[in-house]
Amino acid sequence: MSQTRITAGGSLDQEAWDHVLAQLRVDGFSPIESIKVTRAVLHVTLGEAKRMVHTSRTWSDTREEFEDVQAAVSDAAARLQA
């Protein structure tokens, strides 16, 4: 994997990480597996890892589908709690 650049303020260079995500996708990793790798390698929260993967150029073609699934799960959970 390529090295990830960290900016002077300590934040991750999203463009650099997108290169890693692109290679993971080429290697057959799913978005969920990419989130797991992002968490493990960068030591970020689950929420931050999800944001990084789902806002990346690499996974932009799946963003709408993911949001639809996430909305359906949220709706189902709300119905179960009612």
BELJOJO-V645591 format. One record per pair of residues at least 12 apart in sequence whose ideal C-beta (glycine too) atoms are under 7 Angstrom apart, sorted by the first residue. I is the first residue (numbers start at 1). GAP is how many residues later the second one is. If there is no record, write none. Layout:
i,gap
I,GAP
I,GAP
//
This chain:
i,gap
1,19
1,22
2,17
2,18
4,12
4,13
4,16
4,38
12,30
14,38
17,35
18,38
18,39
18,40
21,13
21,32
21,35
21,37
21,38
22,36
24,13
25,33
31,22
31,28
31,31
31,35
34,19
35,14
35,15
35,18
38,14
38,15
54,12
//
